[in-house]
């Protein structure tokens, strides 16, 4: 999904002043295959990390 496409355009008032949007386009949300791959890698890394913590805690619980 192109999140950067949801950022509203700046508002231009009749007197010519421009009100910038509170949100800016961010490269973190670029809709590219490279960005998707990085996001999936981070998700898998977090999953393995939390799974290791659960296994360690369960092993410790079995010893006690």
N, CA, C and O atoms as CSV, one atom per row, in Angstrom:
chain,resi,resn,atom,element,x,y,z
A,1,UNK,N,N,0.840,-1.164,0.000
A,1,UNK,CA,C,0.000,0.000,0.000
A,1,UNK,C,C,0.891,1.236,0.000
A,1,UNK,O,O,1.895,1.283,0.712
A,2,UNK,N,N,0.537,2.204,-0.773
A,2,UNK,CA,C,1.320,3.428,-0.876
A,2,UNK,C,C,0.870,4.413,0.201
A,2,UNK,O,O,-0.009,5.241,-0.037
A,3,UNK,N,N,1.468,4.322,1.372
A,3,UNK,CA,C,1.119,5.202,2.485
A,3,UNK,C,C,1.499,6.644,2.165
A,3,UNK,O,O,0.791,7.574,2.551
A,4,UNK,N,N,2.608,6.831,1.465
A,4,UNK,CA,C,3.016,8.195,1.105
A,4,UNK,C,C,1.995,8.869,0.202
A,4,UNK,O,O,1.913,10.097,0.179
A,5,UNK,N,N,1.222,8.095,-0.537
A,5,UNK,CA,C,0.186,8.672,-1.394
A,5,UNK,C,C,-0.988,9.217,-0.602
A,5,UNK,O,O,-1.796,9.972,-1.143
A,6,UNK,N,N,-1.101,8.853,0.667
A,6,UNK,CA,C,-2.190,9.332,1.512
A,6,UNK,C,C,-1.870,10.666,2.199
A,6,UNK,O,O,-2.741,11.265,2.829
A,7,UNK,N,N,-0.627,11.124,2.077
A,7,UNK,CA,C,-0.247,12.399,2.680
A,7,UNK,C,C,-0.935,13.521,1.903
A,7,UNK,O,O,-0.779,13.620,0.686
A,8,UNK,N,N,-1.703,14.371,2.610
A,8,UNK,CA,C,-2.441,15.429,1.893
A,8,UNK,C,C,-1.511,16.503,1.338
A,8,UNK,O,O,-0.425,16.745,1.865
A,9,UNK,N,N,-1.954,17.124,0.287
A,9,UNK,CA,C,-1.216,18.235,-0.319
A,9,UNK,C,C,-1.316,19.458,0.598
A,9,UNK,O,O,-2.274,19.573,1.362
A,10,UNK,N,N,-0.342,20.371,0.533
A,10,UNK,CA,C,-0.433,21.598,1.338
A,10,UNK,C,C,-1.660,22.414,0.941
A,10,UNK,O,O,-2.049,22.440,-0.226
A,11,UNK,N,N,-2.261,23.077,1.922
A,11,UNK,CA,C,-3.437,23.910,1.673
A,11,UNK,C,C,-2.988,25.317,1.317
A,11,UNK,O,O,-2.193,25.925,2.033
A,12,UNK,N,N,-3.507,25.834,0.196
A,12,UNK,CA,C,-3.191,27.200,-0.226
A,12,UNK,C,C,-4.435,28.054,0.001
A,12,UNK,O,O,-5.501,27.769,-0.544
A,13,UNK,N,N,-4.290,29.105,0.811
A,13,UNK,CA,C,-5.391,30.003,1.117
A,13,UNK,C,C,-5.511,31.083,0.049
A,13,UNK,O,O,-4.556,31.325,-0.690
A,14,UNK,N,N,-6.678,31.741,-0.046
A,14,UNK,CA,C,-6.872,32.775,-1.090
A,14,UNK,C,C,-5.856,33.911,-1.037
A,14,UNK,O,O,-5.567,34.521,-2.066
A,15,UNK,N,N,-5.306,34.209,0.150
A,15,UNK,CA,C,-4.324,35.295,0.225
A,15,UNK,C,C,-2.923,34.845,-0.178
A,15,UNK,O,O,-1.989,35.647,-0.167
A,16,UNK,N,N,-2.767,33.565,-0.536
A,16,UNK,CA,C,-1.491,33.064,-1.024
A,16,UNK,C,C,-0.651,32.344,0.017
A,16,UNK,O,O,0.376,31.755,-0.320
A,17,UNK,N,N,-1.068,32.381,1.270
A,17,UNK,CA,C,-0.301,31.669,2.289
A,17,UNK,C,C,-0.523,30.165,2.142
A,17,UNK,O,O,-1.591,29.703,1.741
A,18,UNK,N,N,0.504,29.441,2.476
A,18,UNK,CA,C,0.478,27.988,2.329
A,18,UNK,C,C,0.572,27.352,3.710
A,18,UNK,O,O,1.458,27.679,4.500
A,19,UNK,N,N,-0.358,26.434,3.990
A,19,UNK,CA,C,-0.338,25.685,5.236
A,19,UNK,C,C,0.170,24.286,4.922
A,19,UNK,O,O,-0.507,23.494,4.267
A,20,UNK,N,N,1.382,23.999,5.407
A,20,UNK,CA,C,1.983,22.685,5.159
A,20,UNK,C,C,1.231,21.616,5.935
A,20,UNK,O,O,0.629,21.889,6.973
A,21,UNK,N,N,1.275,20.415,5.423
A,21,UNK,CA,C,0.648,19.284,6.084
A,21,UNK,C,C,1.451,18.907,7.326
A,21,UNK,O,O,2.666,19.099,7.377
A,22,UNK,N,N,0.755,18.370,8.324
A,22,UNK,CA,C,1.436,17.929,9.543
A,22,UNK,C,C,2.239,16.663,9.280
A,22,UNK,O,O,3.147,16.336,10.045
A,23,UNK,N,N,1.919,15.957,8.218
A,23,UNK,CA,C,2.597,14.706,7.880
A,23,UNK,C,C,3.463,14.913,6.654
A,23,UNK,O,O,3.082,15.626,5.726
A,24,UNK,N,N,4.608,14.299,6.654
A,24,UNK,CA,C,5.523,14.360,5.512
A,24,UNK,C,C,5.688,12.961,4.927
A,24,UNK,O,O,5.555,11.970,5.645
A,25,UNK,N,N,5.976,12.874,3.638
A,25,UNK,CA,C,6.271,11.588,3.003
A,25,UNK,C,C,7.566,11.054,3.607
A,25,UNK,O,O,8.519,11.803,3.825
A,26,UNK,N,N,7.588,9.750,3.874
A,26,UNK,CA,C,8.716,9.143,4.560
A,26,UNK,C,C,9.225,7.962,3.729
A,26,UNK,O,O,8.417,7.166,3.250
A,27,UNK,N,N,10.538,7.828,3.546
A,27,UNK,CA,C,11.055,6.715,2.748
A,27,UNK,C,C,10.815,5.350,3.396
A,27,UNK,O,O,10.945,4.322,2.732
A,28,UNK,N,N,10.467,5.329,4.678
A,28,UNK,CA,C,10.163,4.060,5.349
A,28,UNK,C,C,8.940,3.410,4.710
A,28,UNK,O,O,8.817,2.185,4.701
A,29,UNK,N,N,8.040,4.228,4.179
A,29,UNK,CA,C,6.794,3.728,3.617
A,29,UNK,C,C,6.806,3.621,2.092
A,29,UNK,O,O,5.746,3.505,1.477
A,30,UNK,N,N,7.986,3.658,1.478
A,30,UNK,CA,C,8.060,3.520,0.020
A,30,UNK,C,C,7.532,2.159,-0.411
A,30,UNK,O,O,7.916,1.140,0.164
A,31,UNK,N,N,6.661,2.125,-1.409
A,31,UNK,CA,C,6.129,0.831,-1.870
A,31,UNK,C,C,7.089,0.160,-2.856
A,31,UNK,O,O,6.841,0.153,-4.062
A,32,UNK,N,N,8.191,-0.406,-2.336
A,32,UNK,CA,C,9.158,-1.063,-3.200
A,32,UNK,C,C,9.436,-2.469,-2.680
A,32,UNK,O,O,9.181,-2.773,-1.515
A,33,UNK,N,N,9.964,-3.326,-3.561
A,33,UNK,CA,C,10.261,-4.704,-3.165
A,33,UNK,C,C,11.373,-4.756,-2.130
A,33,UNK,O,O,11.348,-5.597,-1.231
A,34,UNK,N,N,12.352,-3.861,-2.249
A,34,UNK,CA,C,13.445,-3.823,-1.280
A,34,UNK,C,C,12.952,-3.471,0.116
A,34,UNK,O,O,13.376,-4.067,1.107
A,35,UNK,N,N,12.055,-2.498,0.182
A,35,UNK,CA,C,11.501,-2.098,1.471
A,35,UNK,C,C,10.651,-3.222,2.061
A,35,UNK,O,O,10.686,-3.453,3.270
A,36,UNK,N,N,9.897,-3.916,1.231
A,36,UNK,CA,C,9.095,-5.040,1.704
A,36,UNK,C,C,9.988,-6.151,2.249
A,36,UNK,O,O,9.682,-6.746,3.283
A,37,UNK,N,N,11.087,-6.428,1.558
A,37,UNK,CA,C,12.018,-7.461,2.003
A,37,UNK,C,C,12.632,-7.109,3.354
A,37,UNK,O,O,12.747,-7.971,4.225
A,38,UNK,N,N,13.022,-5.867,3.533
A,38,UNK,CA,C,13.591,-5.433,4.814
A,38,UNK,C,C,12.551,-5.568,5.924
A,38,UNK,O,O,12.876,-6.030,7.018
A,39,UNK,N,N,11.320,-5.178,5.662
A,39,UNK,CA,C,10.269,-5.287,6.672
A,39,UNK,C,C,10.018,-6.732,7.067
A,39,UNK,O,O,9.835,-7.021,8.250
A,40,UNK,N,N,10.006,-7.650,6.101
A,40,UNK,CA,C,9.799,-9.068,6.409
A,40,UNK,C,C,10.981,-9.637,7.186
A,40,UNK,O,O,10.793,-10.464,8.078
A,41,UNK,N,N,12.196,-9.204,6.858
A,41,UNK,CA,C,13.370,-9.677,7.586
A,41,UNK,C,C,13.320,-9.242,9.046
A,41,UNK,O,O,13.637,-10.025,9.941
A,42,UNK,N,N,12.928,-8.008,9.285
A,42,UNK,CA,C,12.815,-7.519,10.658
A,42,UNK,C,C,11.720,-8.276,11.398
A,42,UNK,O,O,11.887,-8.617,12.569
A,43,UNK,N,N,10.611,-8.541,10.733
A,43,UNK,CA,C,9.528,-9.291,11.357
A,43,UNK,C,C,9.972,-10.703,11.725
A,43,UNK,O,O,9.667,-11.176,12.820
A,44,UNK,N,N,10.683,-11.379,10.836
A,44,UNK,CA,C,11.180,-12.723,11.131
A,44,UNK,C,C,12.214,-12.701,12.255
A,44,UNK,O,O,12.215,-13.585,13.111
A,45,UNK,N,N,13.084,-11.708,12.257
A,45,UNK,CA,C,14.080,-11.589,13.317
A,45,UNK,C,C,13.410,-11.401,14.678
A,45,UNK,O,O,13.816,-12.020,15.661
A,46,UNK,N,N,12.404,-10.565,14.735
A,46,UNK,CA,C,11.670,-10.374,15.981
A,46,UNK,C,C,10.968,-11.660,16.405
A,46,UNK,O,O,10.949,-11.997,17.589
A,47,UNK,N,N,10.398,-12.371,15.454
A,47,UNK,CA,C,9.728,-13.628,15.761
A,47,UNK,C,C,10.685,-14.647,16.352
A,47,UNK,O,O,10.366,-15.279,17.359
A,48,UNK,N,N,11.850,-14.818,15.745
A,48,UNK,CA,C,12.850,-15.760,16.262
A,48,UNK,C,C,13.358,-15.331,17.633
A,48,UNK,O,O,13.572,-16.172,18.507
A,49,UNK,N,N,13.549,-14.049,17.823
A,49,UNK,CA,C,14.013,-13.534,19.105
A,49,UNK,C,C,13.002,-13.841,20.217
A,49,UNK,O,O,13.378,-14.319,21.287
A,50,UNK,N,N,11.736,-13.568,19.961
A,50,UNK,CA,C,10.713,-13.829,20.969
A,50,UNK,C,C,10.506,-15.327,21.188
A,50,UNK,O,O,10.238,-15.758,22.309
A,51,UNK,N,N,10.627,-16.109,20.142
A,51,UNK,CA,C,10.517,-17.561,20.275
A,51,UNK,C,C,11.659,-18.107,21.145
A,51,UNK,O,O,11.436,-18.997,21.965
A,52,UNK,N,N,12.863,-17.586,20.974
A,52,UNK,CA,C,14.002,-18.011,21.790
A,52,UNK,C,C,13.775,-17.652,23.254
A,52,UNK,O,O,14.094,-18.441,24.144
A,53,UNK,N,N,13.232,-16.481,23.506
A,53,UNK,CA,C,12.945,-16.093,24.891
A,53,UNK,C,C,11.922,-17.038,25.511
A,53,UNK,O,O,12.083,-17.448,26.661
A,54,UNK,N,N,10.883,-17.387,24.776
A,54,UNK,CA,C,9.858,-18.303,25.293
A,54,UNK,C,C,10.470,-19.665,25.586
A,54,UNK,O,O,10.201,-20.245,26.639
A,55,UNK,N,N,11.284,-20.185,24.681
A,55,UNK,CA,C,11.913,-21.490,24.911
A,55,UNK,C,C,12.815,-21.464,26.143
A,55,UNK,O,O,12.812,-22.410,26.930
A,56,UNK,N,N,13.588,-20.386,26.318
A,56,UNK,CA,C,14.453,-20.281,27.488
A,56,UNK,C,C,13.644,-20.213,28.784
A,56,UNK,O,O,14.003,-20.846,29.776
A,57,UNK,N,N,12.569,-19.455,28.774
A,57,UNK,CA,C,11.742,-19.353,29.971
A,57,UNK,C,C,11.035,-20.667,30.276
A,57,UNK,O,O,10.902,-21.039,31.442
A,58,UNK,N,N,10.581,-21.373,29.249
A,58,UNK,CA,C,9.938,-22.671,29.466
A,58,UNK,C,C,10.937,-23.694,29.992
A,58,UNK,O,O,10.597,-24.503,30.856
A,59,UNK,N,N,12.165,-23.667,29.479
A,59,UNK,CA,C,13.183,-24.592,29.968
A,59,UNK,C,C,13.509,-24.292,31.422
A,59,UNK,O,O,13.690,-25.210,32.223
A,60,UNK,N,N,13.584,-23.023,31.762
A,60,UNK,CA,C,13.855,-22.636,33.144
A,60,UNK,C,C,12.699,-23.071,34.054
A,60,UNK,O,O,12.924,-23.502,35.185
A,61,UNK,N,N,11.469,-22.958,33.557
A,61,UNK,CA,C,10.313,-23.374,34.337
A,61,UNK,C,C,10.319,-24.885,34.588
A,61,UNK,O,O,9.921,-25.333,35.663
A,62,UNK,N,N,10.765,-25.667,33.612
A,62,UNK,CA,C,10.809,-27.114,33.764
A,62,UNK,C,C,11.860,-27.533,34.801
A,62,UNK,O,O,11.668,-28.531,35.495
A,63,UNK,N,N,12.965,-26.789,34.917
A,63,UNK,CA,C,14.017,-27.112,35.867
A,63,UNK,C,C,13.536,-26.872,37.296
A,63,UNK,O,O,13.844,-27.649,38.200
A,64,UNK,N,N,12.797,-25.820,37.490
A,64,UNK,CA,C,12.321,-25.474,38.849
A,64,UNK,C,C,11.199,-26.408,39.203
A,64,UNK,O,O,10.638,-26.313,40.294
